[in-house]
Amino acid sequence: MTAVLDAAGGASAPAEVFEAAVAADERIEPRDWMPDAYRATLVRQMAQHAHSEIIGMQPEANWITRAPSLRRKAILMAKVQDEAGHGLYLYSAAETLGTSREELLDKLHAGRQRYSSIFNYPTLTWADVGAIGWLVDGAAITNQVPLCRCSYGPYARAMVRICKEESFHQRQGYELLLALSRGTEAQHAMAQDAVDRWWWPSLMMFGPPDSESSHSDQSMAWKIKRHSNDELRQRFVDICVPQAESLGLTLPDPDLRWNEQRGHYDFGPIDWDEFREVLRGNGPCNEERISQRRRAHEEGAWVREAAAAYAAKHREADA
Ligand code: BYC
């Protein structure tokens, strides 16, 4: 962000500099002045995003040991490892706002910060790995590409690399589902069943309808979000319909049809009661996901201690 001069050539008040930078599509950087509410909104969204990446490792990791071939196993391991990396970039980006990774993880474990609703659903068959890649990563890309133009520099830059990797993930899911769809009758049925179960929760990933989205207006004014929840959800539906046709699979929505006037696909009502229940902690896997996360954190304590001791030893040696 560059300094803005007023008409008399003097420096403007920090709030004006901030507003002018946002209006000019400049990036806000960690040392720049920013409103407290802008900082708090970013910490909330980035933490939720980071938590989603690391909790999102669980449903797919469930299938690593049972992948049907060495090739599929290697691909899945790389993907799950990528999600850990995304969490790391995002926690690091959030730390530039004056919070620590430890503090954010404590809040996740105490249930004081959220992670995406989508990861509270179970992965019942191998085809779910494909459906997650195609639909969940597909929804994530639709939501996250505009975040590469987010007004906060460290978040926007982290998103560039994340989106590149997510696009590999989406393609592996599509390719996996295509192989199943073109396979035996039982394999085709397994792929269809996975799509039937993951379609509606994927649409919920974009958040509540615009009329109920408490943060959208302010986040869009600050150019943290570039599009509303409903706009992105519609974009995702429009992308998926022809892809489902190419896959030879159907989307579980009898109301799905092209609307010539709108130039978009119409789709049926989303079960927002289900979404609210999942957010309240009552989804099929909320308990399991958070307790597994707490356990992993406790079991990793010795690694954190060892890394800290190693860093301290090197600091002493360098002093
Ligand atoms: N799940 O005012 P709104 C991934 C909450 S990771 C849970 O519209 P906002 C991947 C929202 O927090 C995918 N909670 O909020 C990883 C707010 O509650 P609070 C994660 C949700 O922030 C591994 C309330 O509802 N992606 O891709 O303006 C493997 C009102 O909502 C959800 C990101 O995090 C939800 N789905 O918009 C594979 C992307 N939706 O905080 C894939 C970055 C809403 O007031 N985040 N809530 O208590 C965003 O773009 C935005 O935060 C959202 C929500 C669009 C999600």
Residues whose N, C-alpha, C, O or C-beta is under 5 A from the ligand:
A	BS01	BYC	Q45 Q48 H49 S52 E53 G56 M57 E83 R114 Y115 S116 S117 V136 D137 A140 M204 M205 F206 G207 P208 E212 S213 S214 H215 S216 S219
